Amino acid sequence: MKFAIKVNQQTHAAGASKGEVIADKARYNNCRLTSFREFTAMPHIVRHTLSALLIVFLASPLAALAEGQASDTDSPTEPQGQLPLQALRNFADVFNQIRLSYVEEVDDKTLLENAIRGMLSGLDPHSDYLDASSFEDLQNHTTGEFGGLGIEVGMENGFIKVITPIDDTPAERAGIQTGDLIIQIDNKPIKGLNLQESVTLMRGPAGSKIVLTILRNGVSAPFEVQLKRDVITVASVRSEVLEPGYGYIRISQFQSRTGEDLKKELAKLKAGAKDLNGLVLDLRNNPGGLLQASVQVVDEFINEGMIVYTQGRLPNAYSRFMANAQKPADETPMVVLINGGSASASEIVAGALQDHRRAVIMGTRSFGKGSVQTVLPLSEESAIKLTTARYFTPSGRSIQAQGIEPDIIVERARVEALTGSGMEITEADLAGHLGRGDGNGEESTSVSRKAEKSKRENLAANDNQLYEALNLLKGLKIMSMPKTALLNTDTVTQ
């Protein structure tokens, strides 16, 4: 007997296959063992006695045991489909001991949810039980909307460091700056909290107030900033022009609208440049997101062929995602930046573009999460996130626990230019200097060189990996240009 669970595509974790998730009932419910929905709907049964709890767990296997297969001494190896009775007895004993002897009274619902959570977390680091709060956070993450302040943050020395305030958000309007350290939230120190716990404290209902204590470089003492939370819509894609002819696109996470946003930003870059000679796609510190969004991103840059495929225990866990051959792909030369924070959907994109030789992958080895999580709703307010498959790049590589090795390894470093003493003087600065003689281009003075040098040094100092990616694109452009027309010695004016 089969049953199907419809999964909303927006609640898929990174790598989840689209469509229905169909499971074999005998495999998931262990010979018609009461399902999670039925089990969590029967708390009144487990409130009575230990034997009643065993009845809930044993369910239909009792019918088989009644034929003489039951005994107090279970065989070391249980036949497939038969429940391990001693393990169930142990669970029931532990459950009962907690109810009777724990220092504080714990309700049965909490115990059962903890049991489910432990059962899933014991499988791998990514399978999990999603209660109402976690389920809502997951949906917010994939849609990009939540109540908060509008800042991208990281951790530094145990404090929250502001990476950037998002445009037109409470944080930006309150004057929060890049590099600010948040040391207290509502007068509570955050030292010792992890990043997720701190972010949870900053989020809340739109309109609610929050006080941040800020430590800012150049300001002698910490100061407080009061903000009012608002509905934050996170744009997962942004772009800018690095230099004339060279564009930059940053994807911070893969959301339901990332594919469409990428098209818009790419079109904007092309509209603002006569020729787009090169593109940097930045996937650093991108933790992943929706599989379908990563497929759409790759499809924008390749004309045909496989993008990614998944394999699992069940036949329906095998999925192939192909490029749309009917749609012309963008052919701009490209460098993709990755690092140890690039995971899951980011690795799908980097791996596919690398296998198709569509882009040069630069940076450091990626995280190495090559597994597929499918979100299976249990109710309107809860779900389980279960690892159901592994994904593979078009060449058949598994990224699980290995990651994507860049084509060119560039470690993040602090780069400082060596400058000579005194002011740089050029030929063009000298009084009475000769003109160029060919009538082409402007003269290069010390002032113009200083402006160009300052821009280069700022990029190299702030982001040396991006600086190297830009230089590589320039080199590719130079090598692809037709040979410069050379003058014949006979035609040179004597």
C-alpha positions in Angstrom: 0.0 0.0 0.0 1.3 3.4 -0.9 0.6 6.9 0.4 1.7 10.3 -0.8 2.6 13.4 1.1 2.3 16.6 -0.9 5.2 18.9 -0.2 5.0 22.6 -0.9 8.0 23.5 -3.0 8.8 26.5 -0.8 9.2 24.2 2.2 11.9 22.1 0.5 15.3 22.3 2.0 18.3 22.5 -0.3 18.4 19.6 -2.6 14.8 18.5 -2.2 13.3 17.0 -5.3 10.2 18.8 -6.7 6.7 17.3 -6.9 5.4 14.7 -4.5 7.4 12.8 -1.9 6.0 9.3 -2.1 7.0 6.8 0.6 6.5 3.1 1.0 4.1 2.8 4.0 5.5 -0.5 5.1 9.1 1.0 5.1 8.2 4.2 6.8 5.7 2.8 9.3 7.4 -0.5 10.0 4.7 -3.0 9.0 1.8 -0.6 9.6 3.2 0.8 12.8 1.2 3.9 13.9 2.3 6.8 11.8 3.7 10.1 13.3 0.4 11.9 12.7 -1.6 9.2 14.4 1.0 8.8 17.2 1.1 12.5 18.1 -2.7 12.7 18.0 -3.0 10.1 20.8 -1.3 11.6 23.9 -4.2 10.4 26.1 -3.2 6.8 25.5 0.4 7.2 26.8 -0.9 9.0 29.9 -2.2 5.8 31.4 0.2 3.0 32.0 3.5 1.6 30.7 1.7 -1.3 29.0 -0.6 1.1 27.2 2.5 2.8 25.8 3.8 -0.5 24.5 0.5 -1.2 22.8 0.8 2.1 20.9 4.3 1.2 19.7 3.7 -2.5 18.9 0.4 -1.9 17.1 0.2 -4.4 14.2 3.4 -6.4 15.0 1.4 -7.9 17.8 -0.6 -9.8 15.2 2.5 -11.5 13.9 3.9 -12.1 17.4 0.6 -13.8 18.3 1.5 -16.6 15.9 4.3 -17.7 18.2 7.1 -15.4 17.2 7.1 -13.4 20.5 9.3 -14.3 23.4 11.1 -12.6 26.2 14.5 -13.4 24.6 14.6 -11.7 21.3 16.9 -13.0 18.7 20.1 -10.9 18.1 19.0 -10.1 14.6 15.5 -9.0 14.1 13.8 -10.1 10.8 13.2 -7.2 8.4 10.0 -5.4 9.2 9.8 -6.8 12.7 10.2 -4.3 15.6 13.1 -4.8 18.1 11.0 -5.5 21.2 13.8 -5.0 23.8 14.6 -1.6 22.4 10.9 -0.7 22.6 10.8 -1.9 26.2 13.8 0.2 27.0 12.2 3.3 25.4 9.0 2.7 27.4 11.0 2.2 30.6 13.0 5.5 30.1 9.8 7.4 29.2 8.1 6.2 32.4 11.1 6.9 34.6 11.3 10.5 33.3 7.6 11.0 33.9 7.9 9.6 37.5 11.3 10.7 38.7 12.6 13.7 36.8 13.2 16.7 39.1 10.5 18.7 37.4 7.2 17.6 35.9 7.4 17.3 32.1 4.2 16.9 30.0 3.9 13.9 27.7 3.7 16.0 24.6 7.1 17.5 25.3 8.6 14.1 26.0 7.3 12.7 22.8 8.4 15.7 20.7 11.9 15.3 22.3 11.9 11.6 21.4 11.1 12.4 17.8 13.7 15.1 17.7 16.3 12.7 19.1 15.4 10.0 16.7 16.0 12.3 13.7 19.0 14.2 15.0 20.7 10.8 15.6 20.6 10.0 11.9 22.8 12.8 10.6 23.4 16.5 11.3 20.7 17.7 8.9 17.6 15.6 9.7 15.5 17.4 12.3 12.1 17.8 13.9 10.5 21.2 13.1 8.2 22.5 15.8 5.9 25.4 15.1 8.7 28.0 15.6 11.3 26.1 13.6 8.8 25.4 10.8 8.0 29.1 10.5 11.7 30.0 10.5 12.2 27.6 7.6 9.4 29.1 5.6 10.7 32.6 6.3 14.1 31.5 5.2 12.9 30.2 1.8 10.6 33.0 1.1 13.0 35.8 2.3 10.4 37.6 4.5 10.5 37.9 8.3 10.0 40.5 11.1 13.4 41.9 12.0 15.9 44.7 11.7 17.5 44.2 8.2 21.1 43.5 8.9 23.5 40.8 7.6 25.6 39.7 10.5 28.4 37.3 11.5 30.3 36.4 14.7 33.6 38.0 15.9 35.1 37.4 19.3 31.8 36.2 20.7 29.9 39.4 19.6 27.7 40.0 16.6 29.5 41.9 13.8 27.4 43.8 11.3 28.5 42.8 7.8 26.1 45.2 6.1 22.8 46.9 6.8 20.1 46.2 4.1 18.9 49.2 2.2 15.7 50.8 3.4 15.3 48.8 6.6 15.2 49.8 10.3 18.9 49.1 10.7 19.9 51.3 7.8 17.5 54.1 8.8 18.9 54.0 12.4 22.5 54.5 11.1 23.9 51.0 11.8 27.2 50.7 10.0 29.3 47.9 8.5 31.8 46.8 11.2 29.7 47.7 14.2 29.8 45.2 17.0 26.5 44.4 18.8 27.4 43.6 22.4 23.9 43.7 24.1 20.3 43.1 23.0 17.7 44.7 25.2 20.4 45.2 27.9 21.2 41.5 27.9 24.9 40.6 27.1 25.1 38.2 24.1 28.6 36.9 24.9 28.3 33.1 24.9 25.3 32.9 22.6 25.7 31.4 19.1 24.8 33.3 16.0 21.4 31.7 15.5 20.4 32.4 19.1 21.4 36.0 18.7 19.6 36.4 15.4 16.5 34.9 17.0 16.6 37.6 19.7 16.8 40.4 17.1 13.8 39.0 15.2 10.2 39.6 16.3 6.8 41.0 15.3 6.8 44.0 13.0 6.3 47.2 15.1 7.9 45.8 18.3 10.9 47.8 19.7 14.4 46.6 20.5 17.5 48.3 21.9 21.0 47.4 20.6 24.2 48.3 22.4 26.8 49.1 19.8 30.6 49.2 19.9 31.9 51.2 17.0 35.5 51.7 15.9 36.5 55.3 16.5 33.8 55.9 19.2 35.2 55.9 22.7 32.3 54.2 24.5 29.5 51.8 23.7 26.2 53.5 22.8 22.5 52.4 22.5 20.3 52.5 19.5 16.6 51.9 19.6 14.9 50.4 16.6 11.4 49.3 15.6 11.2 46.0 13.9 9.6 45.8 10.4 8.8 43.2 7.8 12.1 42.5 6.1 12.2 41.3 2.5 15.6 39.9 1.8 16.8 40.2 -1.7 19.0 37.2 -2.3 20.6 38.6 -5.4 22.4 42.0 -5.8 24.8 43.3 -8.5 27.3 46.1 -9.1 29.8 47.2 -11.7 33.3 46.5 -10.6 34.9 48.3 -13.5 33.6 49.3 -16.9 32.8 46.1 -18.7 33.1 43.8 -15.6 30.1 42.9 -13.4 29.6 41.4 -10.0 26.6 39.4 -8.8 26.2 38.2 -5.2 23.8 35.4 -4.3 23.5 35.3 -0.5 21.0 32.4 -0.4 18.8 30.4 -2.7 15.2 31.5 -2.2 12.0 30.9 -4.2 12.6 33.9 -6.4 16.4 33.8 -6.8 16.2 32.6 -10.4 14.1 35.5 -11.5 16.1 38.0 -9.5 19.3 36.8 -11.1 17.8 37.4 -14.6 16.9 41.0 -13.6 20.3 41.8 -12.2 22.1 40.3 -15.2 19.9 42.3 -17.5 20.6 45.4 -15.5 24.4 44.9 -15.8 24.2 44.4 -19.5 22.0 47.5 -20.0 24.5 49.6 -18.2 27.5 48.5 -20.1 28.4 48.6 -23.8 30.0 45.2 -23.5 30.0 42.9 -20.5 33.4 41.4 -20.8 33.3 39.3 -17.6 31.2 38.4 -14.6 32.0 37.4 -11.0 29.4 35.2 -9.4 29.9 35.3 -5.6 28.7 32.3 -3.7 30.9 32.7 -0.7 29.2 32.1 2.7 26.1 31.1 0.9 24.6 28.3 3.0 22.3 27.0 0.3 18.5 27.0 0.1 16.1 25.6 -2.5 17.3 23.1 -5.0 15.0 24.5 -7.7 16.5 27.9 -7.3 20.0 26.5 -7.8 18.9 24.7 -11.0 17.4 27.9 -12.3 20.7 29.8 -11.7 22.8 27.1 -13.6 20.2 27.0 -16.4 20.8 30.7 -17.0 24.4 29.9 -18.0 24.4 26.6 -19.9 22.5 25.6 -23.0 22.1 21.9 -22.6 23.0 18.9 -20.5 22.5 17.7 -16.9 22.7 20.2 -14.0 22.4 17.8 -11.0 20.9 14.4 -10.1 19.9 12.8 -6.8 19.9 9.2 -5.6 18.3 7.6 -2.5 16.9 4.4 -1.2 13.4 4.8 -2.8 13.0 4.8 -6.6 11.3 8.2 -6.5 14.4 9.7 -4.8 16.2 9.5 -8.1 15.7 12.8 -10.0 17.5 14.4 -12.9 17.5 18.2 -13.6 18.4 19.2 -17.1 19.1 22.5 -18.7 16.4 24.0 -20.9 17.8 23.6 -24.5 15.1 25.9 -25.9 16.4 29.0 -24.0 19.6 30.7 -25.1 22.1 30.8 -22.2 24.2 33.8 -21.2 27.8 33.3 -22.4 29.6 36.0 -20.5 33.0 34.8 -19.3 32.6 34.0 -15.6 34.5 33.4 -12.4 32.6 31.8 -9.4 33.9 32.5 -5.9 33.4 29.9 -3.2 34.7 29.2 0.3 34.2 27.0 3.3 30.8 28.7 3.9 29.5 27.7 0.5 27.2 24.8 1.0 24.5 22.6 -0.5 22.7 24.6 -3.3 25.9 26.7 -3.7 27.9 23.6 -4.4 25.3 22.4 -6.9 25.8 25.6 -8.9 29.6 25.6 -8.6 29.9 21.8 -9.4 27.6 22.1 -12.5 29.4 25.1 -13.9 32.8 23.5 -13.2 31.8 20.2 -14.9 30.5 22.0 -18.0 33.6 24.1 -18.1 31.4 27.1 -18.1 33.2 29.1 -15.3 36.5 29.1 -13.5 35.9 28.2 -9.8 38.1 30.3 -7.5 38.6 30.6 -3.7 38.8 27.8 -1.2 37.2 24.3 -0.9 33.5 24.4 -0.2 31.7 23.0 2.8 30.8 19.6 1.5 27.1 19.1 2.1 25.9 16.8 -0.7 22.7 15.5 0.9 19.0 16.2 0.1 16.6 17.1 2.8 12.8 16.8 2.2 10.4 18.6 4.5 7.5 16.3 5.3 4.7 18.2 7.1 3.1 16.4 10.1 0.5 19.1 10.7 0.0 22.7 9.8 2.5 23.7 12.5 5.1 20.9 12.5 7.1 18.8 10.1 10.2 16.6 9.9 13.2 17.5 7.8 14.5 14.1 6.6 17.6 13.3 4.5 16.2 11.3 1.6 19.0 11.3 -1.0 22.5 12.4 -2.0 23.1 14.7 -5.0 25.8 14.3 -7.7 27.3 16.7 -10.1 26.9 16.1 -13.9 30.1 14.1 -14.0 28.9 11.8 -11.2 30.9 13.4 -8.4 29.5 13.2 -4.9 30.2 16.3 -3.0 29.2 14.8 0.4 31.9 15.3 3.0 34.3 16.5 0.3 33.1 19.7 -1.2 34.1 21.4 -4.4 37.8 21.9 -5.0 38.4 25.3 -6.8 40.2 25.4 -10.1 42.3 28.2 -8.7 42.9 28.3 -4.9 43.0 31.8 -3.4 43.0 32.1 0.3 41.4 35.1 2.0 44.3 37.4 2.9 45.0 41.0 3.9 46.9 42.6 1.0 48.9 45.8 1.5 50.6 47.6 -1.4 54.2 48.5 -1.1 54.6 52.2 -1.7 57.7 54.1 -2.4 58.8 57.2 -0.5 57.9 60.6 -1.8 55.5 61.6 -4.5 55.5 59.7 -7.8 56.5 61.8 -10.7 55.8 60.8 -14.3 57.0 62.1 -17.7 53.6 63.8 -18.2 54.2 65.9 -15.0 57.4 67.5 -16.4 57.2 71.0 -17.8 57.7 71.2 -21.5 57.4 67.4 -22.0 56.8 66.1 -25.5 53.3 65.1 -26.6 52.3 61.5 -27.4 52.8 61.9 -31.1 50.0 59.5 -32.1 47.0 61.5 -31.0 45.4 58.6 -29.2 44.4 58.8 -25.5 45.1 61.0 -22.6 48.4 61.5 -20.9 49.0 59.6 -17.7 49.9 62.1 -14.9 50.8 61.3 -11.3 47.3 62.5 -10.3 45.4 60.2 -12.6 47.7 57.3 -11.7 47.1 57.9 -8.0 43.3 57.8 -8.5 43.5 54.5 -10.4 45.9 53.0 -7.9 43.8 53.9 -5.0 40.8 52.1 -6.4 42.8 49.0 -7.1 44.4 49.0 -3.7 41.1 49.4 -1.9 39.6 46.4 -3.7 42.8 44.3 -3.0 42.8 45.3 0.6 39.1 44.8 1.3 38.6 41.6 -0.8 41.7 40.0 -2.3 39.7 37.1 -3.7 37.4 39.4 -5.7 40.4 41.3 -6.8 42.1 38.1 -8.2 38.8 37.1 -9.9 38.6 40.5 -11.6 42.2 40.2 -12.8 41.6 36.7 -14.2 38.6 38.0 -16.2 40.7 40.8 -17.6 43.4 38.2 -18.6 40.8 36.0 -20.3 39.5 39.1 -22.2 43.0 40.0 -23.3 43.8 36.5 -24.6 40.5 36.3 -26.5 41.0 39.5 -28.3 42.2 39.4 -32.0 45.8 40.1 -32.6 46.7 43.8 -32.6 47.2 45.0 -36.2 51.0 45.5 -36.6 52.5 48.0 -39.0 54.5 46.8 -41.9 58.1 48.1 -41.7 57.8 49.3 -45.3 54.8 51.6 -44.4 56.4 53.3 -41.5 57.0 57.0 -42.3 60.7 57.8 -42.7 
